[in-house]
Amino acid sequence: MNTLKRLFRFYIHSSIHVAIAVCSLVLCTFLEYAIPIQMELIYFTFGITIVAYNLMKYAVFSVRYHIPESTSMKAIQVLTLGSGLTSLYFVWALPLSAISVILPLGLLCIGYMTPIFSKKKSLRNIPGIKVFIIGFVWTGITVILPLCYGAQLHSIDIGIVSIQRFLFIIIVMLPFEIRDLKYDTLSLHTIPQCLGIQNTKKLGFILLLIFSTVAVFRTSVTLPNFITTGSIVLITGAFLWRTKQVQPTYFCSFGVESIAILWCILLYILNTLL
């Protein structure tokens, strides 16, 4: 049992879980638009997500994260190095259109962590924009990159699915923002700092309503997509409803981040059955 607990802690603290969540959203885009799954993009996304999140957690913002003493930092360092090499290997297999998307997103991530755009502070320290940067980057990776593989879509559909994915990322970030109230400095002006916990949750429900209704404007909606969207709204709403500042240890880092994985699994099953 202790071995299983250690493995689970490593799974969470090494960012494997969040990397699977990001890859799941990439797969959702492939599945939703019947694009052949491109494994080189999945491998690249998995590796670069682990690198980015581990750098943020253990190098740049380490003061904000509680690292259990039993966590093997050497194992995490080895995993991060291996993931970096993996992403470098597979990036060369991506089409030029995908690389042209990755470069500005990568620059934005670097600017989020280090002050390359300003001598005094990184983009994360600019008041009020943290969740929006994360939402923009995740949307680029999980929507725009898969669509680089030749999907013939109406521009309205691309815009709507991008808006939906952006809103979804913002919504699932809110429980993290509420949890991190005790860590974030007031100068960040995060959403819970500005609105309070209850109003932040109300904002989340409003965004969920928008998330579910913008699909009406798409040129075509399949039954699996319709059912999946409704299910994700209910699941996300349940997590948002139960969000408190004092949370169970893995409420956000496992529970909330699992929503994207459930989205992918449900969409795959429905696409197979219907």
C-alpha positions in Angstrom: 0.0 0.0 0.0 2.8 2.4 0.8 4.4 1.6 -2.5 1.2 2.5 -4.3 0.9 5.7 -2.4 4.4 6.7 -3.3 3.8 5.8 -7.0 0.6 7.9 -7.0 2.4 10.9 -5.4 5.1 10.6 -8.0 2.5 10.3 -10.8 0.9 13.6 -9.6 4.0 15.6 -8.6 6.0 14.6 -11.7 3.2 16.2 -13.8 2.5 12.9 -15.6 -1.2 13.3 -14.8 -1.5 16.9 -16.2 0.5 15.8 -19.3 -2.1 13.0 -19.9 -4.8 15.6 -19.5 -3.3 17.9 -22.1 -2.8 14.9 -24.5 -6.5 13.9 -23.9 -7.7 17.3 -25.1 -5.5 16.9 -28.2 -7.1 13.5 -28.8 -10.5 15.1 -28.3 -9.8 17.4 -31.3 -8.6 14.5 -33.4 -11.7 12.5 -32.5 -14.2 15.3 -32.9 -13.1 16.1 -36.4 -12.3 12.6 -37.5 -8.6 13.5 -38.1 -6.3 10.5 -38.1 -4.5 10.5 -34.7 -0.9 11.7 -35.1 1.2 10.0 -32.5 4.2 12.2 -33.0 2.1 15.2 -31.8 0.8 13.2 -28.8 4.4 12.3 -27.8 5.6 15.8 -28.3 2.7 17.2 -26.3 3.3 14.8 -23.5 7.0 15.5 -23.2 6.8 19.3 -23.5 4.0 19.5 -20.9 6.1 17.6 -18.3 9.0 19.8 -19.0 7.0 23.0 -18.8 5.1 22.1 -15.6 8.1 20.7 -13.8 10.2 23.8 -14.6 7.4 26.0 -13.2 6.8 23.9 -10.1 10.4 23.0 -9.1 12.6 25.7 -10.6 10.6 29.0 -11.1 7.8 29.0 -8.6 9.1 26.4 -6.1 8.1 28.5 -3.1 4.4 28.1 -4.0 4.4 24.3 -4.1 4.6 21.9 -1.1 6.8 19.0 -2.1 6.5 15.9 0.1 9.7 14.8 1.6 9.2 11.3 0.1 9.1 12.7 -3.4 12.1 11.6 -5.4 13.4 14.8 -7.0 16.1 12.9 -8.8 13.5 10.7 -10.4 11.5 13.8 -11.4 14.7 15.4 -12.8 15.4 12.3 -14.9 11.8 12.2 -16.1 11.9 15.8 -17.1 15.2 15.4 -19.0 13.9 12.4 -20.8 10.7 14.2 -21.6 12.6 17.2 -23.0 14.7 14.9 -25.2 11.5 13.1 -26.4 9.8 16.4 -27.3 12.9 17.6 -29.2 13.0 14.3 -31.1 9.4 14.4 -32.2 9.2 18.1 -33.0 11.1 17.4 -36.2 8.3 15.0 -37.3 5.7 17.8 -37.0 4.5 19.7 -40.1 5.8 23.2 -40.6 2.4 24.6 -39.9 2.5 23.0 -36.5 6.0 24.3 -35.7 4.9 27.8 -36.7 2.2 27.5 -34.0 4.6 26.0 -31.4 7.2 28.8 -31.6 5.0 31.7 -30.4 3.4 29.5 -27.8 6.8 28.4 -26.5 7.9 32.0 -26.4 4.8 32.9 -24.4 5.5 30.0 -22.0 9.0 31.3 -21.4 7.7 34.8 -20.9 5.2 33.4 -18.4 8.1 31.9 -16.3 10.9 34.4 -16.8 11.1 38.2 -17.4 12.1 38.2 -21.1 9.5 40.8 -22.1 10.3 43.0 -19.1 13.4 43.4 -17.0 11.4 43.4 -13.8 8.8 40.8 -14.0 7.5 37.8 -16.0 4.1 37.8 -17.8 2.6 35.8 -14.8 3.3 38.8 -12.5 1.2 41.2 -14.7 -2.0 41.7 -12.8 -5.1 39.7 -13.9 -3.8 37.8 -16.9 -2.4 34.6 -15.5 -5.4 32.3 -16.3 -5.8 33.9 -19.7 -2.2 33.1 -20.8 -2.7 29.5 -19.7 -6.0 29.3 -21.5 -4.5 30.7 -24.7 -1.5 28.3 -24.6 -3.7 25.2 -23.9 -6.1 26.2 -26.6 -3.3 26.6 -29.1 -1.8 23.2 -28.2 -5.0 21.2 -28.0 -7.0 22.8 -30.8 -4.9 24.6 -33.3 -2.0 22.1 -33.4 -4.2 19.1 -34.2 -6.1 21.1 -36.9 -2.8 21.7 -38.6 -3.1 18.1 -40.0 -5.3 19.0 -42.9 -8.8 19.3 -41.3 -11.1 21.0 -43.8 -13.3 23.0 -41.4 -15.5 26.1 -41.7 -13.8 29.1 -40.0 -16.8 29.5 -37.8 -16.3 25.9 -36.4 -12.6 26.6 -35.7 -13.5 29.8 -33.9 -16.2 28.2 -31.8 -14.3 25.1 -30.8 -11.3 27.4 -29.9 -13.7 29.6 -27.8 -15.1 26.5 -26.1 -11.7 25.1 -25.3 -10.5 28.4 -24.0 -13.6 28.7 -21.7 -13.1 25.2 -20.5 -9.5 25.9 -19.5 -10.5 29.1 -17.7 -13.3 27.3 -15.8 -11.1 24.4 -14.6 -8.4 26.9 -13.6 -10.8 28.5 -11.1 -10.6 25.7 -8.4 -6.8 26.1 -8.6 -7.1 29.9 -8.3 -9.3 29.5 -5.2 -6.9 26.9 -3.7 -3.9 29.2 -4.3 -5.4 32.2 -2.6 -3.1 31.6 0.3 0.0 31.6 -2.0 -0.8 34.3 -4.5 0.4 37.8 -3.7 -2.3 40.5 -3.8 -0.5 42.2 -6.7 -1.5 39.4 -9.0 -5.1 40.4 -8.9 -6.3 36.8 -9.5 -10.0 36.3 -10.2 -10.8 35.1 -6.6 -8.8 38.0 -5.2 -10.9 40.4 -7.2 -14.3 38.7 -7.0 -14.2 36.6 -3.9 -14.7 32.8 -3.7 -18.5 32.7 -4.2 -18.5 35.2 -7.1 -15.7 33.3 -8.7 -17.7 30.1 -8.6 -20.7 32.1 -10.0 -18.5 33.3 -12.8 -17.5 29.7 -13.5 -21.2 28.7 -13.9 -21.8 31.6 -16.3 -18.8 30.5 -18.4 -20.1 26.9 -18.3 -23.4 28.2 -19.7 -21.6 30.1 -22.5 -19.5 27.0 -23.1 -22.5 24.9 -23.7 -24.5 27.4 -25.8 -21.9 28.5 -28.3 -22.0 25.1 -29.8 -25.4 26.0 -31.3 -23.6 28.3 -33.8 -21.5 25.5 -35.2 -22.3 24.3 -38.7 -22.6 20.7 -37.6 -22.9 18.9 -34.2 -22.8 15.1 -34.0 -24.6 13.2 -31.3 -21.4 12.0 -29.6 -20.2 15.6 -29.4 -23.6 16.8 -28.0 -23.7 14.1 -25.3 -20.1 14.6 -24.4 -20.5 18.4 -24.1 -23.5 18.0 -21.8 -21.7 15.4 -19.6 -18.6 17.6 -19.3 -20.7 20.6 -18.3 -22.3 18.5 -15.5 -19.0 17.0 -14.3 -17.2 20.4 -14.3 -20.1 22.1 -12.6 -20.0 19.5 -9.9 -16.3 20.1 -9.2 -16.8 23.8 -9.3 -19.7 23.6 -6.8 -17.6 21.6 -4.4 -14.6 23.9 -4.6 -13.4 25.4 -1.4 -10.2 27.2 -0.4 -9.3 24.4 1.9 -9.4 21.3 -0.3 -8.5 17.6 -0.1 -4.9 17.2 -1.2 -5.6 15.9 -4.7 -9.0 17.6 -5.4 -7.4 19.8 -8.0 -4.2 18.1 -9.0 -6.0 14.8 -9.7 -9.8 15.3 -9.6 -10.2 18.5 -11.6 -7.4 17.6 -14.0 -9.1 14.3 -14.7 -12.1 16.0 -16.3 -10.1 16.4 -19.6 -9.2 12.7 -19.5 -12.9 11.7 -18.9 -13.9 14.0 -21.8 -11.5 12.0 -24.1 -12.7 8.6 -22.9 -16.4 9.5 -23.2 -15.9 10.9 -26.7 -14.0 7.8 -27.8 -16.7 5.5 -26.5 -19.6 7.4 -28.0 -17.8 7.7 -31.3 -17.3 4.0 -31.3 -20.9 3.1 -30.3 -22.8 5.7 -32.2 
